[in-house]
């Protein structure tokens, strides 16, 4: 016989849960990926995170706070990813860099689609929510900063812009573009020299 008490729903009551806010923020990202920002609600998050509705409003007072938490997690993860990516490709030749960037675009359409969807949903939310713009800008700044030691500041900014465009196009296309098409565009930017 178990010594744990359960509620009518069969769940054990939680008294001490130091990771609750983090779990709620994680569910925010999951739901944004599935439903978009407009489908985000405290009730849906509480249900998915297996917490009470009052827990979601305790940690995140309103929907905007939930969106900010999702964007912050996204920006933190992206910064970590870009730092590792830049370290891994620091000594790549232009051809190797082009291949790696092409793979990154294709990753957005495949295995990384969920994370990329969240990034772009939250990034675009900053268009109408000025309070999100600093965090959204951080996504761009982190990408450019990580690429700068590899290719220089001008090429890093250009690559960041092209990568965003290619990922969005590839993710919203009925069929993703062929690898050769993506690689051709990236090669043009990687090999371009500022005037």
C-alpha positions as CSV (number, residue, x, y, z in Angstrom):
1,X,0.0,0.0,0.0
2,X,1.3,3.4,-1.0
3,X,1.8,6.1,1.7
4,X,1.2,8.8,-0.8
5,X,-2.2,10.5,-0.9
6,X,-3.8,11.1,-4.2
7,X,-6.5,13.6,-5.4
8,X,-9.8,12.7,-7.0
9,X,-8.0,12.9,-10.4
10,X,-5.5,10.3,-9.3
11,X,-2.6,12.8,-9.0
12,X,-0.5,13.3,-5.9
13,X,-0.8,16.8,-4.5
14,X,2.3,18.9,-4.9
15,X,3.5,20.8,-1.9
16,X,7.1,21.6,-2.7
17,X,7.9,21.9,-6.4
18,X,10.9,24.2,-7.0
19,X,10.9,23.5,-10.7
20,X,7.2,24.4,-11.3
21,X,7.8,27.7,-13.0
22,X,10.4,26.2,-15.3
23,X,8.0,23.3,-16.2
24,X,5.2,25.9,-16.9
25,X,7.6,27.9,-19.2
26,X,8.6,24.7,-21.0
27,X,4.9,23.9,-21.6
28,X,4.5,27.5,-22.9
29,X,6.9,26.6,-25.7
30,X,5.2,23.3,-26.4
31,X,1.8,24.9,-26.8
32,X,3.1,27.8,-28.9
33,X,4.6,25.2,-31.3
34,X,1.3,23.4,-31.5
35,X,-1.2,26.2,-31.4
36,X,0.6,29.4,-31.9
37,X,0.6,32.4,-29.5
38,X,-3.1,33.0,-30.0
39,X,-3.8,29.5,-28.7
40,X,-1.9,30.1,-25.5
41,X,-4.0,30.2,-22.3
42,X,-3.3,29.7,-18.5
43,X,-5.9,26.9,-18.5
44,X,-4.2,24.9,-21.4
45,X,-0.8,25.4,-19.8
46,X,-2.1,24.2,-16.3
47,X,-3.6,21.1,-17.9
48,X,-0.5,20.2,-19.9
49,X,2.0,21.0,-17.1
50,X,-0.2,19.1,-14.6
51,X,-0.4,22.0,-12.2
52,X,-3.3,24.0,-10.8
53,X,-4.6,27.0,-12.7
54,X,-3.6,29.2,-9.7
55,X,0.0,28.0,-10.1
56,X,0.2,29.3,-13.6
57,X,-1.1,32.7,-12.6
58,X,1.1,32.8,-9.5
59,X,4.3,32.4,-11.5
60,X,3.1,34.3,-14.6
61,X,0.5,36.9,-13.9
62,X,-0.9,37.2,-17.4
63,X,-0.6,35.8,-20.9
64,X,2.0,38.4,-21.8
65,X,4.2,37.1,-19.0
66,X,3.9,33.6,-20.4
67,X,4.9,34.8,-23.8
68,X,7.9,36.7,-22.4
69,X,9.0,33.5,-20.5
70,X,8.7,31.5,-23.7
71,X,10.8,34.1,-25.6
72,X,13.4,34.3,-22.9
73,X,13.8,30.5,-22.9
74,X,14.1,30.5,-26.7
75,X,16.7,33.3,-26.6
76,X,18.7,31.5,-24.0
77,X,18.7,28.2,-25.9
78,X,19.5,29.9,-29.1
79,X,22.5,31.7,-27.5
80,X,23.8,28.5,-26.2
81,X,23.3,26.7,-29.6
82,X,25.1,29.5,-31.5
83,X,28.1,29.6,-29.1
84,X,28.6,25.9,-29.6
85,X,28.0,26.1,-33.4
86,X,30.5,28.9,-33.8
87,X,33.1,27.1,-31.8
88,X,32.6,23.9,-33.8
89,X,32.9,25.8,-37.2
90,X,35.5,28.4,-36.2
91,X,38.1,27.0,-38.6
92,X,35.8,25.9,-41.5
93,X,36.7,26.7,-45.1
94,X,34.0,28.7,-46.9
95,X,32.8,25.5,-48.5
96,X,32.5,23.7,-45.1
97,X,30.7,26.7,-43.6
98,X,28.3,26.8,-46.6
99,X,27.5,23.1,-46.0
100,X,27.0,23.6,-42.3
101,X,24.7,26.6,-42.8
102,X,22.8,24.6,-45.4
103,X,22.3,21.8,-42.9
104,X,21.1,24.3,-40.4
105,X,18.3,25.5,-42.8
106,X,17.3,21.9,-43.5
107,X,17.3,21.2,-39.8
108,X,14.6,24.0,-39.4
109,X,12.3,22.0,-41.7
110,X,13.0,18.6,-40.1
111,X,14.1,17.7,-36.7
112,X,14.4,21.3,-35.5
113,X,11.0,22.4,-36.8
114,X,9.3,22.6,-33.4
115,X,12.0,24.8,-31.8
116,X,12.2,26.9,-35.0
117,X,8.4,27.4,-35.0
118,X,8.6,28.6,-31.4
119,X,11.5,31.0,-32.2
120,X,9.7,32.5,-35.2
121,X,6.3,32.7,-33.4
122,X,7.8,34.6,-30.6
123,X,10.1,36.7,-32.8
124,X,7.1,37.8,-34.8
125,X,5.1,38.5,-31.6
126,X,7.6,41.3,-31.0
127,X,6.2,43.2,-34.0
128,X,3.1,44.1,-32.0
129,X,4.5,43.8,-28.5
130,X,7.2,46.4,-27.9
131,X,8.0,44.8,-24.5
132,X,9.3,41.7,-26.4
133,X,11.6,43.6,-28.7
134,X,14.7,43.6,-26.6
135,X,14.6,39.8,-26.1
136,X,13.7,39.3,-29.8
137,X,16.6,41.5,-30.8
138,X,18.8,39.3,-28.6
139,X,18.1,36.4,-31.0
140,X,19.6,38.4,-33.9
141,X,22.5,39.8,-31.8
142,X,23.5,36.4,-30.5
143,X,23.5,34.9,-33.9
144,X,25.6,37.7,-35.4
145,X,28.0,37.8,-32.4
146,X,28.6,34.1,-32.6
147,X,29.3,34.3,-36.4
148,X,31.5,37.4,-36.3
149,X,34.7,35.6,-35.3
150,X,34.1,33.1,-38.0
151,X,33.3,35.4,-40.9
152,X,33.6,39.0,-39.7
153,X,30.8,41.4,-38.7
154,X,29.4,42.3,-42.1
155,X,29.2,38.8,-43.4
156,X,27.8,37.6,-40.0
157,X,25.0,40.1,-40.2
158,X,24.2,39.2,-43.8
159,X,24.3,35.5,-43.1
160,X,22.0,35.9,-40.1
161,X,19.4,37.8,-42.3
162,X,19.7,35.2,-45.1
163,X,19.4,32.3,-42.7
164,X,16.2,33.7,-41.2
165,X,14.7,34.3,-44.6
166,X,15.6,30.8,-45.9
167,X,14.3,29.1,-42.8
168,X,11.0,31.0,-42.9
169,X,10.6,30.2,-46.7
170,X,11.5,26.6,-46.2
171,X,9.2,26.1,-43.2
172,X,6.2,27.8,-44.9
173,X,6.7,26.2,-48.4
174,X,4.5,23.3,-49.3
175,X,7.7,21.4,-50.1
176,X,11.1,22.5,-48.7
177,X,13.5,23.7,-51.3
178,X,16.2,21.3,-52.5
179,X,19.5,21.3,-50.7
180,X,21.3,22.5,-53.8
181,X,19.0,25.6,-54.0
182,X,19.6,26.5,-50.4
183,X,23.3,25.9,-50.7
184,X,23.6,28.2,-53.7
185,X,22.1,31.1,-51.9
186,X,24.2,30.6,-48.8
187,X,27.4,30.2,-50.9
188,X,26.7,33.5,-52.5
189,X,26.5,35.2,-49.1
190,X,29.5,33.3,-47.6
191,X,31.7,34.1,-50.6
192,X,30.6,37.7,-51.0
193,X,33.1,40.3,-50.2
194,X,32.0,43.8,-49.0
195,X,32.7,46.6,-51.4
